Amino acid sequence: MDQSFGISRRGLLAGAAGLGVGLGVGLGSASPAAAATYDYTSRTSFDTFLADFESSGAKGQATDNNEFGYLAWGQAYVLLGLVRMYEATKDTGYLDHLIRNIDQVLDQRDQVRGVTDHRGISGPVWRAATQYNAARATLMDKNGNPLLDVRTAQRAVNNLASIEVVHNGETDTSPFTLIFRDKTNAATTFSNVNFDTGSANYVFKVIYNQYNDNTRISVRDVRPSHATAVGLPVAGKTTLQPANYVYPVHTGQICHPIASFVRIVNADPTLKANTQYKAKADSYLAAVQAAVAFHDYEYWVNADGFGAYQWLKETPVPADGSNMPLNQCNTLGSTYAELYRITGSSAYALRMKQLKLCFRSAMTQVGTGSSIRYYWPYWGPRAAAYNGWTATGFTAKDISSFTQTKPAEKQIEDISHAALNLEFAIDTFRTGLPAPDSAFSLADMQRLANTYLLYIKSGATTAHLNINGTGTAGAGFIDQIPRWIGIAEWNPAVYTHALAVTQAQAFQPDQGSHVLGFAYCVYGTIKFGKSS
């Protein structure tokens, strides 16, 4: 799940290497009626671009909620763009703009809105639903007793799937038929099923044994006693609804730039002496700390000290039971790096170190001497999804509850997802903690710059799709190139090429990642090029 609206995303919901998923495709579609011309090296032009985005009606505004991921994959990029603009210019107008936007984003937290996640918890975080999550419905008997939980982890299912109950008789033990319609309205029929656990037509057994990777339908018998017949499910059609879930990657995406604001204020005596900035920094720090702590129940660390976030089994996502993709773990890693720089807490340093070790161990090193570069997979090798799994015949032994079988997903990271991991690597380096254990090293930074120059860069204004130099970055990916400009500190040639790509693409203010990309172009111009 990434990265910017308009990108055909893969991985989290794809279920197979190389498949694109419409997670928010077109969500940034409210663009200006005609393409405008911008100078991507000019801060004045950036200001116009930002104003155009905020007046465009495009998704990802600070006032949006995160049900569709609009904050995580839209506004979070705007916030980080404002951070980078302040770091480049030292113009406090960008901090003031950050405050306005952050305050609105914090107003969209679950506990402020009065909404809950799939566990019924209303936390200091931002839930998502709709196309991201598995969908489900509980079938009841005529007295309102729950009988059968019906779920589908079909890609981008939203609320497009349904289950229909047809009675084949009216006694409590009569067989019944279930007709499942997936998001395309294609029907799968399970005829003459029942609740007799010893029968070959036991509804759970029948559906479990007919599982397939397209519909991904599964059921759970939720009767209080499986040995007692409590009635038939009510006849009729029920729409499956996407479950609510708070993604760690969303929390990391949103909190990272907020923590950066706090770090900027606390590190500058003049800013810290400003009562407004200091008060905001203090309240934002508390908000970020509460948000990241919300996900402690999902944190995984092994005996060797490798850390990741894991979708616990029964989490309503397609890959429950697996560690999350590297980029989804590392957005919180970036937040931990900033929290460490703010507080000096060893707890934040340890969490960052564990995530770093897991990420670094997934990297493949290629070349020698000054040409060494890295590439890595989308899923870390310690994630169950990397090697895939098959059904065991017993739900208690299955890796995943929502996806019984999953092919191995060893695809190489694409340039857009990888830009999140790049932010994490740079953030760990800036903590000043020792490498190689706690942080990425100077050599790592130089090698990541080589990844761009020797693998990502292709022609003068073109790029490869994947970070091992394969594929061609097309629409929706090529415009994410400027998000790599941060690594130009260790080789300015990265900035030169990324700016040329951006100028050739001439992207418009129709999504938050374009705001960040523009900010990075100005940042790079001031830091590495001719200042405008």
VEXDREN-2710 file (C-alpha; in Angstrom, 1 decimal):
% VEXDREN-2710
k/r/px/py/pz
1/MET/0.0/0.0/0.0
2/ASP/1.6/3.2/-1.1
3/GLN/2.5/5.8/-1.9
4/SER/0.7/8.4/-3.8
5/PHE/-2.6/8.7/-5.5
6/GLY/-2.7/7.7/-9.1
7/ILE/-0.1/4.9/-8.6
8/SER/-1.0/1.3/-9.4
9/ARG/0.1/-0.2/-6.1
10/ARG/1.2/-3.7/-5.6
11/GLY/2.1/-5.9/-2.7
12/LEU/-0.3/-5.5/0.2
13/LEU/-3.4/-6.4/-1.6
14/ALA/-1.9/-7.8/-4.8
15/GLY/-1.5/-11.4/-3.8
16/ALA/1.1/-12.0/-6.5
17/ALA/4.2/-10.3/-7.7
18/GLY/3.8/-7.6/-10.2
19/LEU/0.0/-7.2/-10.0
20/GLY/-1.2/-3.7/-9.7
21/VAL/-4.1/-2.8/-7.4
22/GLY/-6.4/0.2/-7.7
23/LEU/-5.9/1.4/-4.2
24/GLY/-7.0/5.0/-4.7
25/VAL/-6.2/5.2/-8.4
26/GLY/-7.7/8.5/-9.5
27/LEU/-8.0/9.8/-6.0
28/GLY/-6.0/12.8/-7.0
29/SER/-8.1/13.4/-10.1
30/ALA/-9.4/16.8/-9.3
31/SER/-6.7/18.7/-11.1
32/PRO/-6.7/22.1/-12.7
33/ALA/-8.7/22.2/-15.9
34/ALA/-5.6/22.9/-18.0
35/ALA/-2.0/22.1/-17.2
36/ALA/-0.2/25.0/-15.7
37/THR/3.5/25.8/-16.0
38/TYR/5.7/25.8/-12.9
39/ASP/9.3/26.4/-12.3
40/TYR/10.3/23.4/-10.2
41/THR/13.5/25.1/-8.9
42/SER/11.6/28.1/-7.5
43/ARG/10.2/28.5/-4.0
44/THR/7.8/31.1/-5.3
45/SER/6.5/28.7/-7.8
46/PHE/6.3/26.0/-5.1
47/ASP/4.1/28.3/-3.1
48/THR/1.8/28.8/-6.1
49/PHE/1.8/25.0/-6.6
50/LEU/0.8/24.3/-3.0
51/ALA/-2.0/26.9/-3.1
52/ASP/-3.2/25.3/-6.4
53/PHE/-3.3/21.9/-4.7
54/GLU/-5.1/23.2/-1.7
55/SER/-7.8/24.9/-3.8
56/SER/-8.1/22.1/-6.4
57/GLY/-10.4/19.8/-4.5
58/ALA/-7.9/16.9/-4.9
59/LYS/-8.0/14.3/-2.2
60/GLY/-5.4/14.5/0.5
61/GLN/-6.3/17.8/2.1
62/ALA/-5.7/18.4/5.8
63/THR/-9.5/18.4/6.4
64/ASP/-10.0/14.9/4.9
65/ASN/-10.4/11.9/7.1
66/ASN/-8.3/8.7/6.5
67/GLU/-11.0/6.3/5.7
68/PHE/-9.7/6.0/2.1
69/GLY/-6.1/6.7/3.2
70/TYR/-6.3/10.3/2.0
71/LEU/-4.3/11.6/5.0
72/ALA/-1.6/8.9/4.8
73/TRP/-1.1/8.9/1.1
74/GLY/-1.9/12.5/0.4
75/GLN/-1.7/15.1/3.2
76/ALA/1.3/13.4/4.9
77/TYR/3.4/14.1/1.8
78/VAL/2.2/17.8/2.0
79/LEU/3.4/18.0/5.6
80/LEU/6.8/16.5/4.8
81/GLY/7.1/18.9/1.8
82/LEU/6.5/21.8/4.2
83/VAL/9.2/20.4/6.5
84/ARG/11.7/20.2/3.6
85/MET/10.8/23.7/2.5
86/TYR/11.5/25.1/6.0
87/GLU/14.8/23.1/6.2
88/ALA/15.9/24.6/2.9
89/THR/14.7/28.2/3.3
90/LYS/14.4/28.8/7.1
91/ASP/11.2/30.7/6.3
92/THR/8.9/30.3/9.3
93/GLY/5.9/30.8/7.0
94/TYR/6.3/27.1/6.2
95/LEU/6.2/26.3/10.0
96/ASP/3.0/28.4/10.3
97/HIS/1.5/26.5/7.4
98/LEU/2.5/23.2/9.0
99/ILE/0.7/24.2/12.2
100/ARG/-2.5/25.0/10.4
101/ASN/-2.4/21.6/8.6
102/ILE/-1.3/19.5/11.5
103/ASP/-4.0/20.8/13.7
104/GLN/-6.6/19.8/11.1
105/VAL/-5.0/16.4/10.7
106/LEU/-5.1/15.8/14.5
107/ASP/-8.8/16.7/14.4
108/GLN/-9.3/13.6/12.2
109/ARG/-8.0/11.1/14.8
110/ASP/-10.4/8.3/15.7
111/GLN/-10.9/9.4/19.3
112/VAL/-11.8/12.9/18.2
113/ARG/-14.2/11.7/15.5
114/GLY/-15.7/9.1/17.9
115/VAL/-15.0/6.1/15.6
116/THR/-13.3/2.8/16.3
117/ASP/-11.1/0.2/14.7
118/HIS/-12.0/-3.5/14.2
119/ARG/-11.5/-4.3/17.9
120/GLY/-13.9/-1.5/19.0
121/ILE/-11.0/0.7/20.2
122/SER/-11.1/4.5/19.5
123/GLY/-7.5/5.5/19.6
124/PRO/-5.3/8.6/19.0
125/VAL/-4.8/7.4/15.4
126/TRP/-6.4/7.4/12.0
127/ARG/-8.3/4.3/10.9
128/ALA/-8.9/3.2/7.3
129/ALA/-11.5/1.0/5.7
130/THR/-13.1/0.6/2.2
131/GLN/-10.8/-0.8/-0.4
132/TYR/-7.8/-1.5/1.8
133/ASN/-9.3/-4.1/4.1
134/ALA/-11.0/-7.5/4.1
135/ALA/-14.8/-7.3/4.1
136/ARG/-17.1/-9.4/6.3
137/ALA/-20.7/-10.0/7.4
138/THR/-22.2/-12.1/10.2
139/LEU/-25.2/-14.2/9.3
140/MET/-27.8/-14.5/12.1
141/ASP/-30.7/-16.8/12.8
142/LYS/-34.3/-15.4/13.1
143/ASN/-33.7/-14.7/16.8
144/GLY/-30.6/-12.6/16.2
145/ASN/-28.1/-15.2/17.3
146/PRO/-24.8/-15.1/15.3
147/LEU/-24.2/-18.2/13.2
148/LEU/-21.6/-17.7/10.5
149/ASP/-19.0/-15.0/9.9
150/VAL/-18.4/-14.6/6.1
151/ARG/-15.3/-12.8/4.9
152/THR/-13.4/-12.1/1.7
153/ALA/-9.9/-10.8/1.3
154/GLN/-10.4/-10.2/-2.5
155/ARG/-8.3/-7.3/-3.7
156/ALA/-9.9/-3.9/-3.3
157/VAL/-13.2/-5.5/-2.5
158/ASN/-14.6/-2.5/-0.6
159/ASN/-18.4/-3.1/-0.1
160/LEU/-18.9/-4.8/-3.5
161/ALA/-19.2/-8.4/-2.3
162/SER/-22.4/-10.0/-1.0
163/ILE/-23.6/-13.3/0.4
164/GLU/-27.1/-14.6/-0.2
165/VAL/-28.8/-17.3/1.9
166/VAL/-31.4/-19.6/0.2
167/HIS/-33.3/-22.0/2.4
168/ASN/-33.8/-25.6/1.1
169/GLY/-36.1/-26.3/4.1
170/GLU/-37.3/-24.6/7.2
171/THR/-36.3/-26.8/10.1
172/ASP/-33.3/-25.9/12.2
173/THR/-31.3/-28.7/10.6
174/SER/-32.4/-28.2/7.0
175/PRO/-29.6/-27.7/4.4
176/PHE/-29.3/-24.2/2.9
177/THR/-27.4/-22.7/-0.1
178/LEU/-25.0/-19.8/0.0
179/ILE/-24.4/-17.7/-3.1
180/PHE/-21.3/-15.5/-2.8
181/ARG/-20.9/-12.6/-5.3
182/ASP/-17.5/-11.1/-5.5
183/LYS/-16.7/-7.5/-6.4
184/THR/-17.3/-8.2/-10.1
185/ASN/-20.7/-9.7/-9.3
186/ALA/-19.4/-13.2/-10.3
187/ALA/-21.3/-15.8/-8.3
188/THR/-19.9/-18.8/-6.4
189/THR/-22.6/-21.2/-5.1
190/PHE/-22.2/-23.6/-2.2
191/SER/-25.3/-25.9/-2.3
192/ASN/-27.0/-27.9/0.4
193/VAL/-24.5/-27.0/3.2
194/ASN/-25.4/-27.4/6.9
195/PHE/-24.1/-26.9/10.4
196/ASP/-23.4/-30.5/11.2
197/THR/-19.7/-30.6/12.0
198/GLY/-19.6/-34.3/11.1
199/SER/-21.1/-34.0/7.7
200/ALA/-19.3/-33.8/4.4
201/ASN/-21.5/-30.8/3.7
202/TYR/-20.6/-28.9/6.9
203/VAL/-20.6/-25.3/5.7
204/PHE/-17.1/-24.4/7.1
205/LYS/-15.5/-27.5/5.6
206/VAL/-17.1/-27.0/2.2
207/ILE/-16.0/-23.4/1.8
208/TYR/-12.5/-24.1/3.3
209/ASN/-11.9/-26.8/0.8
210/GLN/-13.0/-24.7/-2.1
211/TYR/-10.9/-21.6/-1.3
212/ASN/-9.3/-19.9/-4.3
213/ASP/-7.0/-16.9/-4.7
214/ASN/-9.5/-14.9/-6.7
215/THR/-12.6/-14.7/-4.4
216/ARG/-10.7/-15.4/-1.2
217/ILE/-13.9/-16.2/0.6
218/SER/-13.7/-17.9/4.0
219/VAL/-16.2/-18.5/6.8
220/ARG/-16.0/-19.1/10.5
221/ASP/-18.6/-20.9/12.5
222/VAL/-19.4/-18.5/15.4
223/ARG/-22.2/-20.5/17.1
224/PRO/-21.7/-20.6/20.9
225/SER/-21.7/-24.4/20.6
226/HIS/-20.9/-26.2/17.4
227/ALA/-22.6/-29.3/18.7
228/THR/-26.0/-27.6/19.0
229/ALA/-28.3/-26.6/16.1
230/VAL/-29.6/-23.0/16.8
231/GLY/-31.5/-22.4/13.5
232/LEU/-30.9/-21.5/9.9
233/PRO/-29.4/-18.2/8.8
234/VAL/-32.0/-15.7/7.8
235/ALA/-32.8/-16.0/4.1
236/GLY/-31.8/-13.1/1.8
237/LYS/-28.8/-11.1/0.6
238/THR/-26.3/-9.3/2.8
239/THR/-23.6/-6.9/1.7
240/LEU/-20.1/-7.5/3.2
241/GLN/-18.7/-4.4/4.7
242/PRO/-14.9/-3.6/4.9
243/ALA/-13.6/-3.8/8.4
244/ASN/-12.0/-0.8/10.1
245/TYR/-8.3/-1.1/10.8
246/VAL/-5.5/1.3/11.8
247/TYR/-2.4/0.7/9.6
248/PRO/1.0/1.2/11.2
249/VAL/2.2/2.6/7.9
250/HIS/-0.5/5.2/8.0
251/THR/0.4/6.2/11.5
252/GLY/4.1/6.4/10.5
253/GLN/3.4/8.4/7.4
254/ILE/1.3/11.0/9.2
255/CYS/3.5/11.2/12.4
256/HIS/6.9/11.4/10.7
257/PRO/6.5/15.0/9.5
258/ILE/4.8/16.0/12.7
259/ALA/7.7/14.7/14.7
260/SER/10.0/16.6/12.3
261/PHE/8.3/19.8/13.3
262/VAL/8.9/19.1/16.9
263/ARG/12.5/18.3/16.3
264/ILE/13.0/21.5/14.3
265/VAL/11.5/23.7/17.0
266/ASN/13.3/22.0/19.9
267/ALA/16.7/22.1/18.2
268/ASP/16.5/25.9/17.5
269/PRO/16.7/28.2/20.6
270/THR/15.0/31.0/18.7
271/LEU/12.1/28.9/17.6
272/LYS/11.8/27.3/21.0
273/ALA/11.6/30.7/22.6
274/ASN/8.5/31.4/20.5
275/THR/5.6/30.5/22.9
276/GLN/3.3/29.4/20.1
277/TYR/5.9/27.1/18.5
278/LYS/7.0/25.7/21.8
279/ALA/3.4/25.0/22.9
280/LYS/2.6/23.3/19.6
281/ALA/5.8/21.3/19.7
282/ASP/4.9/20.0/23.2
283/SER/1.4/19.0/22.2
284/TYR/2.5/17.4/18.9
285/LEU/5.2/15.4/20.7
286/ALA/2.5/13.9/23.0
287/ALA/0.3/13.2/20.1
288/VAL/3.0/11.4/18.1
289/GLN/4.1/9.4/21.1
290/ALA/0.5/8.3/21.8
291/ALA/0.0/7.4/18.2
292/VAL/3.1/5.2/17.7
293/ALA/2.5/3.5/21.1
294/PHE/-1.0/2.4/19.8
295/HIS/0.8/-0.1/17.6
296/ASP/3.0/-1.7/20.2
297/TYR/0.7/-4.8/20.2
298/GLU/1.7/-5.5/16.6
299/TYR/5.4/-5.1/17.1
300/TRP/7.5/-8.2/16.4
301/VAL/11.2/-8.8/17.3
302/ASN/13.1/-12.0/17.1
303/ALA/15.9/-13.4/19.2
304/ASP/18.5/-11.8/16.9
305/GLY/17.1/-8.4/17.5
306/PHE/15.5/-8.0/14.0
307/GLY/12.3/-5.9/14.3
308/ALA/9.1/-5.5/12.2
309/TYR/5.5/-4.9/12.5
310/GLN/3.2/-7.9/12.0
311/TRP/-0.4/-8.2/11.1
312/LEU/-1.6/-10.5/13.8
313/LYS/-3.7/-13.4/12.7
314/GLU/-7.4/-12.4/12.4
315/THR/-6.4/-8.8/11.6
316/PRO/-8.9/-7.9/8.8
317/VAL/-6.3/-7.5/6.0
318/PRO/-5.4/-9.9/3.2
319/ALA/-2.0/-10.9/4.6
320/ASP/-2.8/-11.3/8.3
321/GLY/-0.3/-13.6/10.0
322/SER/2.7/-12.0/8.1
323/ASN/5.2/-9.3/9.0
324/MET/4.4/-6.2/7.0
325/PRO/6.3/-5.0/3.9
326/LEU/9.6/-3.2/4.6
327/ASN/8.3/0.2/3.7
328/GLN/5.3/-0.1/5.9
329/CYS/7.5/-0.9/8.9
330/ASN/10.0/1.8/8.1
331/THR/7.7/4.7/8.1
332/LEU/7.3/4.2/11.8
333/GLY/11.1/3.7/11.9
334/SER/11.5/7.3/10.5
335/THR/9.2/8.5/13.3
336/TYR/11.3/6.7/15.9
337/ALA/14.4/8.3/14.5
338/GLU/12.9/11.7/14.9
339/LEU/11.6/10.9/18.4
340/TYR/15.1/9.8/19.4
341/ARG/16.6/13.1/18.1
342/ILE/13.9/14.9/20.2
343/THR/14.0/13.0/23.4
344/GLY/17.3/11.0/23.4
345/SER/15.2/8.0/24.7
346/SER/17.0/4.7/24.5
347/ALA/13.6/3.0/23.9
348/TYR/13.1/4.9/20.6
349/ALA/16.7/4.2/19.6
350/LEU/16.3/0.5/20.2
351/ARG/13.1/0.3/18.2
352/MET/14.8/2.2/15.3
353/LYS/17.8/-0.1/15.6
354/GLN/15.7/-3.3/15.4
355/LEU/13.8/-2.0/12.3
356/LYS/17.1/-0.9/10.7
357/LEU/18.7/-4.3/11.3
358/CYS/15.7/-6.1/9.6
359/PHE/15.8/-3.7/6.7
360/ARG/19.6/-3.7/6.2
361/SER/19.7/-7.5/6.3
362/ALA/17.2/-7.6/3.4
363/MET/19.6/-5.6/1.1
364/THR/21.6/-7.2/-1.6
365/GLN/25.0/-5.6/-2.3
366/VAL/26.2/-5.4/-5.8
367/GLY/29.5/-4.1/-7.3
368/THR/32.8/-3.2/-5.9
369/GLY/34.6/-0.1/-4.6
370/SER/32.9/3.2/-5.5
371/SER/30.3/1.4/-7.6
372/ILE/28.7/-0.6/-4.7
373/ARG/24.9/-0.2/-4.6
374/TYR/22.0/-1.9/-2.9
375/TYR/18.6/-3.3/-3.9
376/TRP/16.0/-5.0/-1.8
377/PRO/12.6/-6.8/-2.0
378/TYR/9.2/-5.3/-1.2
379/TRP/8.6/-7.9/1.5
380/GLY/11.5/-8.6/3.8
381/PRO/12.7/-12.2/3.8
382/ARG/11.4/-12.7/7.4
383/ALA/7.8/-11.9/6.3
384/ALA/5.7/-15.0/5.8
385/ALA/4.4/-13.4/2.5
386/TYR/8.0/-13.4/1.1
387/ASN/7.9/-17.2/0.9
388/GLY/4.2/-17.7/0.7
389/TRP/2.1/-20.4/2.4
390/THR/-0.4/-23.1/1.8
391/ALA/-3.5/-24.2/3.8
392/THR/-2.8/-26.9/6.5
393/GLY/-6.3/-28.1/6.7
394/PHE/-6.6/-26.7/10.2
395/THR/-7.4/-23.0/10.8
396/ALA/-5.5/-23.0/14.0
397/LYS/-2.3/-24.1/12.2
398/ASP/-2.8/-21.9/9.1
399/ILE/-0.5/-18.9/8.9
400/SER/-3.3/-16.6/7.8
401/SER/-7.0/-16.4/8.7
402/PHE/-8.2/-14.4/5.7
403/THR/-5.9/-15.8/3.0
404/GLN/-5.5/-19.6/3.2
405/THR/-2.9/-19.9/0.5
406/LYS/-0.5/-17.3/-0.8
407/PRO/2.2/-17.6/-3.5
408/ALA/5.7/-16.4/-2.7
409/GLU/6.1/-12.6/-3.2
410/LYS/9.8/-12.0/-3.8
411/GLN/9.4/-9.0/-6.1
412/ILE/12.0/-6.2/-6.0
413/GLU/10.9/-2.9/-4.5
414/ASP/9.8/-0.2/-6.9
415/ILE/11.1/3.3/-6.9
416/SER/8.0/4.8/-5.1
417/HIS/7.7/2.3/-2.2
418/ALA/11.5/2.4/-1.9
419/ALA/11.5/6.2/-1.4
420/LEU/9.9/5.6/2.0
421/ASN/12.7/3.2/2.9
422/LEU/15.1/5.8/1.7
423/GLU/13.7/8.4/4.1
424/PHE/14.2/5.9/6.9
425/ALA/17.8/5.2/6.0
426/ILE/18.6/9.0/5.9
427/ASP/16.7/9.6/9.2
428/THR/18.7/6.9/11.0
429/PHE/21.9/8.4/9.6
430/ARG/21.0/11.8/11.0
431/THR/20.5/10.5/14.5
432/GLY/24.3/10.2/14.8
433/LEU/24.0/6.8/16.4
434/PRO/26.8/4.3/15.6
435/ALA/26.7/2.2/12.5
436/PRO/26.4/-0.5/11.4
437/ASP/24.2/-1.7/14.3
438/SER/22.1/1.3/15.2
439/ALA/22.0/3.4/12.0
440/PHE/23.0/3.5/8.4
441/SER/26.5/4.6/7.8
442/LEU/28.1/7.2/5.5
443/ALA/29.1/4.4/3.2
444/ASP/25.5/3.2/3.1
445/MET/24.4/6.7/2.1
446/GLN/26.9/6.8/-0.8
447/ARG/25.8/3.4/-1.9
448/LEU/22.1/4.4/-1.9
449/ALA/23.0/7.3/-4.1
450/ASN/24.7/4.7/-6.4
451/THR/21.4/2.8/-6.3
452/TYR/19.8/5.8/-7.9
453/LEU/22.6/6.6/-10.4
454/LEU/23.5/3.0/-11.5
455/TYR/20.1/1.3/-11.2
456/ILE/17.2/3.8/-11.2
457/LYS/18.5/6.4/-13.7
458/SER/18.1/5.2/-17.3
459/GLY/18.0/8.0/-19.9
460/ALA/18.4/11.7/-19.4
461/THR/14.7/12.1/-18.3
462/THR/13.7/8.4/-17.8
463/ALA/14.0/5.9/-15.0
464/HIS/13.7/2.2/-14.3
465/LEU/10.7/1.0/-12.3
466/ASN/12.5/-1.2/-9.9
467/ILE/15.5/-0.4/-7.8
468/ASN/17.6/-3.2/-9.3
469/GLY/17.5/-1.5/-12.7
470/THR/14.6/-3.5/-14.2
471/GLY/11.4/-2.3/-15.8
472/THR/10.4/1.1/-17.0
473/ALA/8.9/3.7/-14.8
474/GLY/5.7/4.8/-16.4
475/ALA/2.9/7.1/-15.4
476/GLY/2.3/7.2/-11.7
477/PHE/5.8/6.1/-10.9
478/ILE/8.1/8.3/-12.9
479/ASP/6.7/11.4/-11.1
480/GLN/7.8/10.0/-7.8
481/ILE/11.5/10.3/-8.8
482/PRO/12.1/13.7/-7.0
483/ARG/11.4/11.9/-3.6
484/TRP/14.9/10.5/-4.0
485/ILE/16.6/13.9/-4.0
486/GLY/17.3/13.6/-0.2
487/ILE/20.1/11.2/-1.1
488/ALA/21.7/13.8/-3.4
489/GLU/23.6/15.1/-0.3
490/TRP/26.0/12.2/-1.0
491/ASN/26.0/12.6/-4.8
492/PRO/24.5/15.8/-6.3
493/ALA/24.2/14.0/-9.6
494/VAL/21.0/12.4/-8.1
495/TYR/19.5/15.9/-7.9
496/THR/20.5/16.8/-11.4
497/HIS/18.8/13.8/-12.9
498/ALA/15.7/13.9/-10.7
499/LEU/15.1/17.5/-11.5
500/ALA/15.4/16.8/-15.3
501/VAL/12.9/14.0/-14.9
502/THR/10.5/16.3/-13.0
503/GLN/10.8/19.1/-15.6
504/ALA/10.1/16.6/-18.4
505/GLN/7.1/15.2/-16.5
506/ALA/5.7/18.7/-15.6
507/PHE/3.5/17.2/-13.0
508/GLN/0.5/19.1/-11.7
509/PRO/-0.9/19.9/-8.2
510/ASP/-3.3/16.9/-8.2
511/GLN/-1.8/14.8/-5.4
512/GLY/0.1/15.3/-2.2
513/SER/3.2/13.4/-3.4
514/HIS/3.6/16.0/-6.1
515/VAL/3.8/18.7/-3.4
516/LEU/6.6/16.7/-1.7
517/GLY/8.3/16.1/-5.0
518/PHE/8.2/19.8/-5.9
519/ALA/9.5/20.7/-2.4
520/TYR/12.4/18.3/-2.9
521/CYS/13.3/19.9/-6.2
522/VAL/13.5/23.3/-4.5
523/TYR/15.3/21.8/-1.6
524/GLY/17.8/20.3/-4.0
525/THR/18.2/23.5/-5.9
526/ILE/19.1/25.4/-2.8
527/LYS/21.3/22.7/-1.3
528/PHE/23.0/21.3/-4.4
529/GLY/22.2/23.6/-7.4
530/LYS/21.7/27.2/-8.2
531/SER/19.5/28.9/-5.6
532/SER/16.4/30.6/-6.9
END
